[in-house]
């Protein structure tokens, strides 16, 4: 679950809805030859389905010992392990998702608690690449760059992160609901951003069950904005450092 703080409220966005927005951001994407890309359909499918494993966890929800709702970053390690892998009928789409899991958790590769995870996922990636046919081993990482970018941009918007971020080949910043991306990946188009959310009180909850009940009763709203391409000028005078998501 993505949880965006807003004063005395928390906006809850499911990982599945975040992933759908990630795919929508790639549909008008003109950078890197994506419009004519021979594996464009697989890349878009991976963007749309890369967080399918979170559906059950989002339904269950999690709170810590003090009753604070936990987002996808703060949930316990066993939760992060069990959301992967998820089957896909297309082995190349599945390989892209496995590459995503290995990338976002890459900093934990030396952690003893993660050794089984990496052994399993490394073996699965090799199996899926072999099943995807000749050349898949060469194309996987370049193609994954599109999924990584889509995921990062959607996360920035859904979380309401206002820090300037470096992205592959450029920079981005969220200002007043406007996701400004440099260099322009949309060939001058303005891309509407819409993601459903539920607004809950920013408070502690006695249990995950209470949080689920409050969530179920909360009305659905929509977080809205737009993504636009821009040149480097808006970024040149920023004093904040540009961060990397992963």
Secondary structure as GFF3:
##gff-version 3
##sequence-region A 1 246
A	DSSP	beta_strand	2	6	.	.	.	ID=ss1
A	DSSP	beta_strand	9	13	.	.	.	ID=ss2
A	DSSP	alpha_helix	15	27	.	.	.	ID=ss3
A	DSSP	three_ten_helix	31	36	.	.	.	ID=ss4
A	DSSP	alpha_helix	40	49	.	.	.	ID=ss5
A	DSSP	three_ten_helix	52	54	.	.	.	ID=ss6
A	DSSP	alpha_helix	55	60	.	.	.	ID=ss7
A	DSSP	alpha_helix	77	82	.	.	.	ID=ss8
A	DSSP	alpha_helix	91	104	.	.	.	ID=ss9
A	DSSP	three_ten_helix	106	108	.	.	.	ID=ss10
A	DSSP	three_ten_helix	112	114	.	.	.	ID=ss11
A	DSSP	alpha_helix	115	131	.	.	.	ID=ss12
A	DSSP	alpha_helix	136	159	.	.	.	ID=ss13
A	DSSP	beta_strand	165	167	.	.	.	ID=ss14
A	DSSP	beta_strand	170	175	.	.	.	ID=ss15
A	DSSP	beta_strand	178	182	.	.	.	ID=ss16
A	DSSP	beta_strand	190	201	.	.	.	ID=ss17
A	DSSP	alpha_helix	208	217	.	.	.	ID=ss18
A	DSSP	beta_strand	220	229	.	.	.	ID=ss19
A	DSSP	alpha_helix	233	236	.	.	.	ID=ss20
###
